[in-house]
């Protein structure tokens, strides 16, 4: 299989959507004190030849808050995550279409 070329604009949309969903969940659960945690959240993509991974970075204590309040789990099973799934599908369709040309 030829290397896929992933659209950077769509990847950027996915990164910002995941970041936004996590921030919304933190806000929904009223977990904002100083705002440092919510401002620290950043999603980045690592792209390789035929796939990609997304990682979420945040202040160290996010892992404890997430452990107590299931922030990431709630985002993954929430309705907003279907936006991410749709964008990932769009990303692969775009990459496959462009690899055929």
Secondary structure by P-SEA (a helix, b strand, c coil): cccccccaaaaaaaaaaaaaaaaaaaaaacccccccccccbbbbbbbccccbbbbbbcccaaaaaaaacaaaaaaaacccaaaaaaaaaaaaaaaaaaaac
